[in-house]
Amino acid sequence: MDEANAVGSDARRDASTDGQHPIVVVEGVNKHFGDLHVLKDINLTVGKGDVVVVLGPSGSGKSTLCRTINRLETFETGRILIDGQPLPEEGKALAKLRADVGMVFQSFNLFAHKTILQNVTLGPMKVRGIGKAEAERKATELLERVGVQQQRDKYPAQLSGGQQQRVAIARSLAMNPKVMLFDEPTSALDPEMINEVLDVMTSLAKEGMTMIVVTHEMGFARRAADRVVFMDEGEIVEQDTPEEFFTNARSPRAKDFLSKILTH
């Protein structure tokens, strides 16, 4: 704990958004699964346009943190603000907030019985109240943007895993979110399909999308992140620029993690 606190003081300084309007603020968040304390007093600020990559060993709390930010997981203490507004607990206010917080899962979560175009237009029409013609126009643009416009009339089962994940990204973008959360978006993909998804994510980062990305893809973290957040045992151990983190990690836990990851 002393190590986390020591490095954490530097981390909070590094986490300054340099005057940018914060889109996500996590303050003192704690989360338990029974007796297991999976998030321990988490503090994190993500400014508009920031790309934050969350790294750490399995079981460190990365995905739980990601899912907590749009209340797919509840938490016991602390608070989370999205664009200055407290995270609602339930009801229409929570549904509205989730429309502002895009989520891309490792398992795609597309509707199997709907076409690709229908998957992308459903949210804007049902939640945002956008008309069908406008929703289809925007969906077509987004499918072209992620490189799967030729698949618009197919069903998810007819697409490769990489194509399905790119559709899932387009579906989130169709809601015009303020921030996008990615929970290990390439972990379910065959190796040859990973880059096509990472390329889309890198493009989003360059275009200024605010992103929080839980991933094991070190190359993406180096290339696209503004900041790397390293978690272990439910704590944010340290956070820094990719250059500093990968070449000059400060905590023993991060150094040990990198020695195992970067040599295999």
TORPABA-602767 format. One line per 5 residues: number of its first residue (from 1); their letters; for each residue x, y, z of N, C-alpha, C, O. Coordinates in steps of 0.05 Angstrom, whole numbers, plus 5000, padded with zeros to 4 digits. Layout:
N
NUM	A	X,Y,Z,X,Y,Z,X,Y,Z,X,Y,Z; ...
//
This chain:
264
1	MDEAN	5017,4976,5000,5000,5000,5000,5017,5025,5000,5011,5045,4987; 5040,5024,5015,5057,5048,5016,5068,5054,4988,5069,5077,4980; 5075,5033,4974,5085,5036,4946,5064,5050,4929,5070,5068,4914; 5040,5040,4931,5018,5051,4914,5014,5080,4921,5010,5097,4903; 5014,5086,4947,5010,5114,4955,5032,5132,4945,5028,5155,4936
6	AVGSD	5057,5122,4948,5080,5138,4940,5080,5144,4911,5084,5167,4902; 5075,5123,4895,5074,5128,4866,5049,5142,4858,5048,5158,4839; 5027,5137,4873,5001,5148,4867,5001,5179,4868,4987,5192,4853; 5018,5190,4887,5018,5219,4888,5030,5231,4863,5020,5252,4853; 5050,5218,4852,5061,5226,4826,5040,5222,4804,5037,5238,4786
11	ARRDA	5025,5199,4806,5006,5192,4786,4984,5214,4784,4976,5221,4762; 4975,5224,4807,4954,5244,4806,4964,5269,4793,4949,5283,4779; 4990,5275,4797,5001,5299,4784,5003,5294,4754,4997,5312,4738; 5011,5270,4747,5013,5264,4718,4986,5264,4705,4983,5269,4681; 4965,5259,4721,4938,5256,4709,4925,5282,4704,4902,5283,4694
16	STDGQ	4938,5304,4709,4927,5331,4704,4918,5333,4675,4932,5324,4657; 4895,5344,4671,4885,5347,4643,4893,5373,4630,4882,5381,4610; 4912,5387,4643,4924,5411,4632,4902,5431,4623,4904,5444,4602; 4882,5434,4641,4862,5454,4635,4839,5445,4617,4820,5459,4614; 4842,5421,4606,4820,5410,4590,4796,5404,4607,4799,5398,4631
21	HPIVV	4773,5405,4595,4748,5398,4609,4748,5368,4614,4750,5352,4594; 4747,5358,4639,4747,5330,4644,4720,5317,4634,4699,5327,4640; 4723,5295,4620,4699,5280,4611,4692,5258,4632,4669,5254,4637; 4712,5245,4643,4708,5225,4663,4724,5232,4688,4748,5237,4686; 4710,5232,4711,4724,5236,4736,4715,5213,4755,4691,5209,4760
26	VEGVN	4735,5198,4764,4730,5176,4783,4743,5185,4810,4767,5190,4811; 4727,5186,4831,4737,5195,4857,4732,5175,4879,4708,5170,4885; 4753,5164,4890,4751,5147,4914,4732,5123,4910,4718,5116,4929; 4732,5111,4887,4714,5089,4882,4724,5063,4893,4747,5055,4889; 4706,5049,4908,4712,5023,4919,4690,5003,4910,4667,5010,4908
31	KHFGD	4699,4979,4903,4681,4958,4893,4689,4931,4905,4713,4924,4904; 4670,4916,4915,4675,4889,4925,4658,4869,4910,4636,4875,4901; 4669,4846,4906,4654,4822,4898,4655,4804,4923,4675,4789,4926; 4635,4805,4939,4636,4790,4964,4658,4800,4982,4660,4824,4988; 4676,4782,4990,4699,4790,5007,4722,4801,4991,4741,4811,5002
36	LHVLK	4720,4799,4964,4743,4808,4947,4740,4838,4941,4720,4847,4930; 4761,4853,4949,4761,4881,4944,4774,4887,4917,4799,4887,4915; 4758,4890,4897,4768,4891,4869,4776,4918,4859,4793,4921,4841; 4764,4939,4870,4773,4967,4865,4778,4981,4891,4760,4982,4908; 4802,4991,4895,4810,5002,4920,4816,5032,4918,4838,5040,4909
41	DINLT	4796,5048,4925,4800,5077,4927,4811,5088,4900,4832,5101,4900; 4797,5083,4879,4807,5090,4852,4801,5120,4846,4779,5129,4850; 4822,5134,4838,4820,5162,4829,4831,5164,4801,4854,5157,4796; 4815,5175,4783,4824,5177,4755,4809,5200,4741,4785,5202,4744; 4824,5216,4727,4811,5238,4711,4820,5236,4682,4843,5233,4676
46	VGKGD	4800,5237,4664,4805,5234,4636,4794,5259,4622,4770,5264,4623; 4812,5275,4610,4804,5299,4596,4792,5294,4569,4796,5273,4557; 4779,5314,4558,4768,5313,4531,4790,5307,4511,4810,5322,4510; 4787,5286,4495,4806,5280,4475,4829,5262,4485,4846,5254,4469; 4829,5256,4510,4850,5239,4521,4846,5210,4512,4823,5200,4510
51	VVVVL	4868,5196,4508,4868,5167,4503,4883,5154,4526,4908,5157,4528; 4868,5141,4544,4880,5128,4567,4879,5098,4564,4858,5086,4560; 4902,5085,4565,4904,5056,4563,4909,5045,4591,4927,5053,4604; 4892,5025,4599,4894,5013,4625,4907,4986,4622,4896,4968,4608; 4930,4982,4635,4945,4957,4633,4946,4945,4661,4941,4958,4681
56	GPSGS	4953,4919,4661,4957,4905,4687,4952,4875,4683,4941,4867,4664; 4961,4860,4703,4957,4831,4701,4927,4823,4703,4911,4839,4712; 4921,4799,4696,4894,4789,4699,4885,4790,4728,4901,4784,4746; 4861,4799,4733,4851,4801,4760,4859,4827,4774,4854,4830,4798; 4870,4846,4760,4879,4871,4772,4857,4891,4776,4860,4911,4790
61	GKSTL	4833,4887,4764,4811,4905,4766,4806,4922,4742,4789,4940,4742; 4821,4918,4720,4819,4935,4696,4791,4935,4684,4779,4956,4681; 4781,4911,4678,4755,4909,4665,4733,4918,4684,4713,4930,4675; 4736,4912,4710,4716,4921,4729,4714,4952,4730,4693,4963,4730; 4738,4965,4729,4738,4994,4728,4723,5004,4703,4707,5022,4704
66	CRTIN	4730,4992,4680,4717,5000,4655,4687,4997,4656,4672,5015,4648; 4677,4975,4667,4649,4970,4669,4635,4987,4690,4611,4992,4688; 4650,4996,4710,4639,5013,4730,4633,5041,4720,4615,5054,4729; 4649,5049,4700,4647,5077,4690,4620,5082,4677,4611,5105,4676; 4607,5061,4666,4579,5065,4656,4559,5048,4672,4537,5042,4662
71	RLETF	4567,5041,4696,4550,5027,4715,4540,5000,4705,4518,4992,4713; 4555,4987,4689,4549,4958,4684,4556,4943,4709,4546,4921,4714; 4575,4954,4725,4580,4944,4752,4574,4966,4772,4581,4990,4767; 4561,4960,4794,4557,4979,4815,4582,4982,4832,4601,4967,4829; 4582,5002,4849,4604,5006,4868,4593,5016,4894,4571,5028,4895
76	ETGRI	4609,5012,4915,4598,5018,4942,4603,5047,4951,4585,5060,4961; 4627,5057,4947,4634,5083,4957,4649,5099,4935,4659,5087,4916; 4649,5125,4938,4661,5142,4918,4640,5153,4898,4616,5148,4902; 4650,5167,4877,4631,5177,4857,4645,5178,4830,4670,5179,4828; 4629,5177,4809,4638,5179,4782,4622,5201,4768,4597,5201,4769
81	LIDGQ	4636,5219,4754,4623,5240,4739,4629,5236,4709,4652,5230,4702; 4609,5239,4693,4612,5238,4664,4604,5266,4653,4581,5275,4655; 4624,5280,4642,4620,5307,4632,4607,5325,4653,4589,5341,4648; 4617,5322,4678,4607,5339,4700,4582,5329,4714,4575,5341,4735; 4570,5308,4704,4545,5298,4716,4550,5272,4731,4563,5254,4721
86	PLPEE	4539,5270,4756,4543,5245,4771,4530,5221,4757,4509,5224,4744; 4542,5199,4759,4532,5174,4746,4506,5166,4759,4505,5160,4783; 4484,5166,4744,4458,5158,4756,4458,5128,4764,4474,5113,4754; 4440,5121,4783,4440,5093,4792,4422,5076,4774,4427,5053,4770; 4400,5088,4763,4381,5071,4748,4363,5090,4732,4365,5114,4734
91	GKALA	4345,5077,4717,4324,5091,4703,4332,5106,4678,4353,5099,4666; 4315,5125,4669,4320,5139,4644,4346,5155,4644,4359,5157,4624; 4353,5166,4667,4377,5182,4669,4402,5164,4663,4421,5173,4650; 4401,5139,4673,4423,5121,4668,4424,5113,4638,4445,5111,4627; 4401,5108,4627,4399,5101,4598,4411,5124,4581,4425,5119,4562
96	KLRAD	4404,5148,4589,4414,5171,4574,4444,5173,4576,4458,5178,4557; 4454,5169,4600,4483,5170,4604,4497,5149,4588,4518,5154,4576; 4486,5125,4588,4499,5103,4573,4500,5109,4543,4517,5100,4529; 4481,5126,4534,4482,5134,4506,4506,5152,4501,4516,5153,4478; 4515,5166,4522,4538,5184,4519,4565,5169,4523,4586,5180,4518
101	VGMVF	4563,5145,4533,4587,5129,4540,4587,5104,4523,4574,5084,4531; 4601,5104,4500,4602,5081,4483,4618,5058,4496,4637,5063,4510; 4609,5033,4492,4623,5010,4504,4628,4989,4482,4609,4981,4469; 4653,4981,4479,4659,4960,4460,4671,4936,4477,4691,4939,4490; 4657,4914,4475,4664,4890,4491,4682,4872,4476,4686,4874,4451
106	QSFNL	4694,4852,4490,4711,4833,4476,4694,4813,4460,4704,4800,4441; 4668,4810,4467,4651,4790,4454,4632,4802,4433,4612,4788,4426; 4636,4826,4424,4622,4839,4403,4593,4848,4411,4586,4871,4408; 4577,4828,4421,4550,4834,4431,4532,4846,4409,4515,4863,4415; 4535,4837,4385,4516,4845,4364,4491,4828,4365,4491,4806,4374
111	FAHKT	4469,4840,4354,4444,4825,4353,4445,4806,4329,4446,4815,4306; 4444,4780,4334,4448,4760,4314,4426,4760,4293,4431,4753,4269; 4402,4768,4301,4379,4766,4282,4375,4792,4266,4356,4794,4251; 4393,4811,4269,4390,4836,4255,4414,4839,4236,4436,4830,4242; 4410,4853,4214,4432,4858,4195,4452,4877,4208,4447,4889,4228
116	ILQNV	4475,4879,4195,4495,4898,4204,4484,4926,4205,4488,4940,4225; 4471,4934,4184,4459,4961,4183,4439,4965,4206,4439,4986,4219; 4422,4945,4211,4402,4947,4232,4416,4949,4259,4406,4963,4277; 4438,4934,4263,4452,4935,4288,4462,4964,4294,4461,4972,4317; 4471,4977,4273,4482,5004,4277,4461,5026,4280,4465,5046,4294
121	TLGPM	4438,5022,4267,4417,5042,4268,4398,5040,4292,4384,5059,4298; 4398,5017,4305,4378,5012,4326,4380,5032,4349,4360,5044,4357; 4404,5036,4359,4408,5054,4382,4400,5083,4375,4385,5095,4390; 4411,5095,4354,4403,5122,4347,4373,5126,4344,4363,5147,4351; 4360,5106,4332,4331,5109,4328,4315,5106,4354,4297,5122,4359
126	KVRGI	4323,5086,4370,4307,5080,4395,4314,5100,4417,4296,5109,4432; 4340,5106,4421,4349,5122,4444,4350,5152,4437,4341,5169,4452; 4362,5158,4414,4365,5186,4406,4341,5197,4391,4339,5222,4388; 4323,5180,4382,4300,5190,4368,4305,5199,4340,4290,5215,4329; 4327,5190,4328,4334,5198,4300,4317,5182,4280,4311,5158,4284
131	GKAEA	4309,5195,4259,4292,5182,4239,4308,5161,4224,4333,5161,4223; 4293,5142,4212,4306,5119,4199,4325,5127,4176,4347,5117,4175; 4317,5146,4160,4333,5154,4137,4360,5166,4146,4381,5160,4136; 4358,5184,4166,4382,5197,4176,4400,5176,4191,4424,5177,4188; 4387,5158,4206,4403,5138,4220,4418,5120,4200,4441,5112,4204
136	ERKAT	4404,5113,4178,4417,5095,4158,4439,5110,4143,4459,5098,4136; 4435,5136,4138,4456,5152,4125,4481,5153,4142,4503,5148,4133; 4477,5158,4168,4501,5160,4186,4513,5133,4189,4538,5130,4190; 4497,5112,4192,4507,5084,4195,4524,5076,4171,4545,5064,4174; 4515,5083,4147,4530,5077,4123,4557,5091,4123,4577,5079,4116
141	ELLER	4558,5116,4132,4583,5131,4134,4602,5117,4154,4626,5115,4148; 4591,5109,4177,4608,5097,4197,4618,5069,4189,4641,5062,4194; 4601,5054,4176,4610,5028,4166,4632,5031,4145,4651,5015,4144; 4630,5052,4129,4652,5057,4110,4677,5066,4125,4699,5058,4118; 4673,5082,4146,4696,5091,4161,4712,5068,4174,4736,5070,4176
146	VGVQQ	4698,5047,4183,4712,5025,4195,4717,5002,4175,4727,4981,4183; 4710,5007,4150,4718,4988,4129,4701,4964,4125,4710,4943,4114; 4675,4965,4133,4658,4942,4129,4632,4950,4115,4611,4936,4119; 4632,4971,4099,4608,4980,4086,4596,4959,4067,4572,4958,4062; 4613,4942,4056,4604,4921,4038,4587,4899,4052,4574,4883,4039
151	QRDKY	4589,4899,4079,4576,4878,4094,4549,4887,4106,4537,4873,4123; 4539,4910,4098,4517,4923,4113,4492,4906,4113,4476,4908,4132; 4487,4890,4092,4462,4874,4091,4466,4846,4101,4447,4830,4099; 4489,4839,4110,4494,4812,4121,4487,4811,4151,4481,4832,4163; 4488,4787,4162,4483,4783,4190,4510,4778,4204,4529,4769,4191
156	PAQLS	4511,4783,4230,4537,4780,4244,4551,4754,4240,4576,4753,4237; 4536,4732,4239,4549,4705,4236,4563,4702,4209,4580,4684,4206; 4556,4719,4190,4569,4718,4163,4595,4734,4162,4609,4733,4142; 4602,4747,4184,4626,4764,4185,4648,4750,4201,4642,4734,4219; 4673,4758,4196,4695,4749,4213,4694,4763,4240,4679,4783,4243
161	GGQQQ	4709,4753,4259,4710,4766,4285,4719,4795,4283,4709,4812,4296; 4740,4799,4267,4750,4826,4264,4730,4845,4252,4727,4868,4260; 4715,4835,4232,4694,4851,4220,4671,4857,4240,4661,4880,4241; 4664,4837,4256,4643,4841,4276,4651,4862,4296,4635,4879,4305; 4677,4862,4305,4686,4881,4324,4686,4909,4312,4680,4929,4327
166	RVAIA	4693,4912,4287,4692,4938,4274,4663,4948,4272,4658,4972,4274; 4644,4930,4268,4616,4938,4268,4608,4947,4296,4593,4967,4299; 4618,4933,4316,4611,4941,4344,4622,4969,4350,4609,4985,4364; 4645,4976,4339,4656,5003,4342,4638,5023,4328,4632,5044,4339; 4630,5016,4303,4612,5034,4288,4586,5038,4303,4575,5060,4304
171	RSLAM	4576,5017,4315,4550,5019,4330,4553,5038,4353,4535,5054,4359; 4576,5037,4367,4580,5056,4389,4583,5085,4379,4572,5103,4391; 4598,5088,4357,4601,5115,4346,4575,5127,4336,4572,5151,4337; 4556,5110,4328,4531,5120,4318,4515,5136,4339,4498,5152,4332; 4521,5131,4364,4508,5145,4386,4521,5172,4392,4512,5186,4410
176	NPKVM	4542,5178,4377,4556,5203,4381,4565,5206,4410,4558,5226,4423; 4580,5187,4421,4586,5187,4449,4607,5208,4457,4622,5217,4440; 4607,5215,4482,4627,5234,4493,4653,5220,4499,4674,5232,4499; 4651,5194,4506,4674,5178,4512,4669,5149,4503,4646,5140,4505; 4689,5135,4495,4686,5107,4488,4703,5090,4506,4727,5096,4510
181	LFDEP	4691,5069,4516,4705,5049,4533,4709,5024,4517,4691,5014,4504; 4733,5014,4518,4740,4989,4504,4750,4969,4524,4771,4973,4537; 4735,4947,4528,4743,4926,4547,4756,4903,4533,4742,4884,4524; 4782,4903,4531,4798,4882,4517,4785,4875,4490,4777,4852,4486; 4783,4895,4472,4768,4891,4447,4780,4871,4428,4766,4862,4409
186	TSALD	4805,4864,4431,4818,4845,4412,4823,4818,4424,4834,4800,4411; 4816,4813,4449,4824,4788,4463,4810,4763,4452,4820,4741,4455; 4787,4767,4439,4772,4744,4428,4778,4740,4398,4766,4722,4385; 4797,4755,4387,4802,4754,4358,4826,4736,4352,4845,4734,4368; 4825,4724,4328,4848,4710,4317,4870,4731,4313,4865,4754,4306
191	PEMIN	4896,4723,4315,4918,4742,4313,4918,4759,4288,4924,4782,4289; 4910,4747,4265,4911,4762,4240,4889,4783,4239,4889,4801,4221; 4869,4782,4257,4847,4801,4256,4851,4824,4276,4837,4844,4275; 4871,4822,4293,4875,4842,4314,4882,4869,4302,4871,4889,4311; 4900,4869,4283,4910,4895,4273,4888,4911,4259,4888,4936,4261
196	EVLDV	4869,4897,4246,4848,4913,4232,4831,4928,4252,4820,4949,4246; 4827,4917,4276,4812,4930,4297,4829,4952,4309,4819,4974,4314; 4854,4946,4315,4872,4966,4327,4876,4990,4308,4878,5013,4318; 4876,4985,4282,4879,5007,4263,4855,5027,4265,4859,5051,4264; 4831,5016,4268,4808,5033,4271,4809,5049,4297,4803,5072,4297
201	MTSLA	4818,5036,4318,4820,5049,4344,4842,5071,4343,4838,5092,4355; 4864,5065,4330,4885,5086,4327,4875,5110,4312,4881,5133,4319; 4859,5105,4291,4847,5127,4275,4829,5144,4293,4829,5169,4291; 4813,5131,4310,4795,5146,4328,4811,5163,4347,4804,5186,4352; 4833,5152,4357,4850,5167,4375,4861,5192,4362,4861,5213,4374
206	KEGMT	4870,5189,4337,4882,5211,4323,4861,5233,4317,4867,5256,4314; 4836,5224,4314,4814,5243,4309,4804,5257,4334,4786,5274,4332; 4814,5250,4357,4807,5264,4381,4785,5252,4398,4774,5265,4416; 4778,5227,4393,4758,5213,4409,4769,5208,4437,4791,5199,4440; 4754,5215,4458,4761,5209,4485,4758,5179,4489,4736,5168,4485
211	MIVVT	4779,5165,4498,4778,5136,4499,4792,5126,4524,4812,5136,4533; 4779,5105,4536,4792,5090,4558,4793,5061,4548,4772,5049,4542; 4817,5050,4546,4821,5025,4532,4835,5005,4551,4858,5009,4559; 4821,4984,4558,4833,4962,4573,4843,4942,4552,4828,4931,4536; 4869,4937,4552,4881,4920,4532,4907,4908,4541,4920,4917,4559
216	HEMGF	4915,4886,4527,4942,4875,4530,4959,4882,4506,4982,4872,4505; 4949,4898,4488,4964,4905,4464,4984,4928,4470,4977,4951,4469; 5009,4920,4475,5029,4940,4483,5035,4959,4460,5041,4982,4464; 5035,4949,4435,5041,4966,4412,5020,4988,4410,5028,5011,4404; 4995,4982,4414,4974,5002,4413,4978,5022,4435,4976,5047,4431
221	ARRAA	4985,5013,4459,4990,5031,4482,5012,5051,4475,5010,5074,4481; 5034,5040,4464,5057,5058,4457,5049,5078,4435,5057,5101,4436; 5033,5068,4416,5028,5084,4392,5006,5105,4396,5008,5127,4385; 4985,5098,4411,4961,5114,4410,4955,5128,4437,4940,5147,4437; 4966,5118,4459,4958,5128,4485,4971,5155,4491,4993,5160,4484
226	DRVVF	4955,5173,4505,4967,5196,4517,4978,5189,4545,4997,5201,4554; 4965,5170,4557,4972,5162,4584,4968,5132,4588,4948,5122,4579; 4986,5119,4602,4983,5092,4610,4977,5091,4640,4992,5102,4656; 4956,5076,4647,4949,5072,4675,4955,5042,4681,4944,5025,4668; 4972,5037,4701,4978,5010,4708,4964,5003,4734,4967,5016,4755
231	MDEGE	4948,4981,4733,4934,4971,4757,4944,4944,4766,4954,4928,4750; 4942,4940,4792,4949,4914,4803,4934,4911,4830,4934,4929,4846; 4921,4888,4833,4907,4881,4858,4887,4903,4866,4885,4911,4889; 4873,4914,4846,4851,4933,4851,4860,4961,4855,4843,4978,4861; 4886,4967,4851,4896,4994,4855,4908,5005,4830,4919,4990,4814
236	IVEQD	4907,5031,4827,4924,5045,4807,4951,5049,4819,4955,5065,4837; 4970,5034,4809,4997,5034,4820,5013,5058,4810,5027,5072,4825; 5011,5063,4784,5024,5086,4772,5012,5093,4745,4998,5076,4733; 5016,5117,4736,5007,5126,4710,5026,5146,4699,5036,5163,4714; 5031,5145,4673,5050,5162,4661,5047,5162,4631,5029,5148,4620
241	TPEEF	5063,5177,4617,5063,5176,4587,5073,5149,4579,5088,5136,4594; 5065,5140,4555,5075,5114,4545,5106,5113,4545,5118,5093,4553; 5118,5134,4536,5148,5134,4535,5160,5129,4562,5178,5113,4565; 5150,5144,4582,5161,5141,4609,5155,5114,4621,5172,5101,4633; 5129,5105,4617,5121,5080,4630,5137,5057,4619,5147,5040,4634
246	FTNAR	5140,5055,4592,5153,5032,4580,5184,5033,4583,5196,5012,4582; 5195,5056,4586,5224,5058,4588,5234,5063,4617,5257,5058,4623; 5216,5073,4634,5225,5081,4660,5203,5077,4681,5198,5095,4697; 5190,5054,4681,5170,5048,4701,5182,5051,4729,5205,5043,4734; 5166,5062,4747,5177,5069,4774,5171,5048,4795,5188,5043,4813
251	SPRAK	5148,5035,4794,5142,5016,4815,5152,4988,4809,5153,4980,4786; 5161,4973,4830,5170,4946,4826,5149,4928,4812,5156,4911,4795; 5124,4932,4818,5103,4916,4806,5101,4921,4776,5098,4902,4760; 5102,4946,4768,5101,4952,4739,5126,4941,4725,5124,4931,4703; 5149,4944,4737,5174,4934,4725,5173,4904,4722,5181,4894,4701
256	DFLSK	5162,4890,4741,5159,4861,4739,5140,4853,4717,5145,4835,4702; 5117,4868,4716,5097,4863,4695,5110,4866,4667,5107,4849,4649; 5124,4888,4663,5136,4894,4637,5158,4874,4630,5161,4867,4607; 5172,4865,4650,5194,4846,4644,5182,4820,4633,5195,4806,4617; 5158,4813,4643,5145,4788,4634,5132,4792,4607,5133,4774,4590
261	ILTH	5119,4815,4603,5103,4820,4579,5122,4825,4555,5117,4813,4533; 5142,4841,4558,5158,4851,4536,5179,4831,4527,5193,4835,4507; 5183,4809,4543,5203,4789,4535,5191,4764,4524,5205,4744,4519; 5164,4764,4521,5150,4741,4510,5134,4749,4485,5121,4732,4473
//
